[in-house]
Amino acid sequence: MNKPIFIKLGGSMLTDKTSAERLVDQTLKQVVTDLSAWRQAHPTQPILLGHGGGSFGHYWAERYHTAQGIIDDQSWWGVARVADAMARLNRAVVGACLDAELPAIGIQPMASGFAKAGEIQQIGTQQIATLLAAGTIPVVYGDVLLDTVQGCTIASTERIFSALVSTLQPSRIILLGEQAVYDADPRQNAAAQPISLINRTNYATIIARLGGSHGVDVTGGMRNKVEAMWQLVQHAPQLEIWICGPQQLHSALSGQLNGPGTIIKLD
């Protein structure tokens, strides 16, 4: 079997992160349509799909401080709200995939995994590997997990991908959402320029410049995502991380960006 490709549909792309639980339906439809067209031309390529929380999970996680664990008598309400919101968003993503003739199967992280002091200990690797081998497209997502130390924690899609890398050994992780990693916030600085490559020669300089995320994001925004992906390529030197906008999906899947985008790799 070919090595899988992991694809994350960013929450900032799928939803309006400035409004609670507002799905951007047209973007979702276009992305899964493009993915379906590519998959038809490459039917043997295993794909693991993931998506962020956007204004679904992040809204409730911020309201109840869910990332901090069980801290008061309202915390379990937060667990319930985050789990419900993310399951509904997952159903929307899976439904759009099925409409586009993609054999998608939703995987609830809380049901198959748990954490300890905020670190993922188990995340349903065997189930996902079986589904990939069968030619289906498992769809995971950032979710609340039960935590043996603090009661609960928030696991971003990137962290879930990271927990799966050593066993599933993907060749590439594609993070769709932001057009690229920029040297300044492009929403605030019109002179901001995309960074095409992050590797061991420039990582320290670039990470010092990065800020957070536009809208509510309890998983830490762009800086944390880049830090997490850098740690990942250090442990999996063969891996490449591609960060790009949805219009670049086809070229990223084919291994060649035809516009703005950032590749994170060790060398």
Salt bridges, closest charged atoms under 4 A:
ASP16 OD2 - ARG22 NH1 3.65
GLU21 OE1 - ARG88 NH1 2.85
ASP84 OD2 - ARG88 NE 3.08
GLU158 OE2 - LYS8 NZ 2.82
GLU178 OE2 - ARG187 NH2 3.43
ASP217 OD2 - LYS17 NZ 3.55
ASP217 OD1 - HIS58 NE2 3.51
ASP217 OD2 - LYS225 NZ 3.21
GLU227 OE2 - ARG223 NE 3.33
ASP267 OD1 - ARG200 NE 2.56
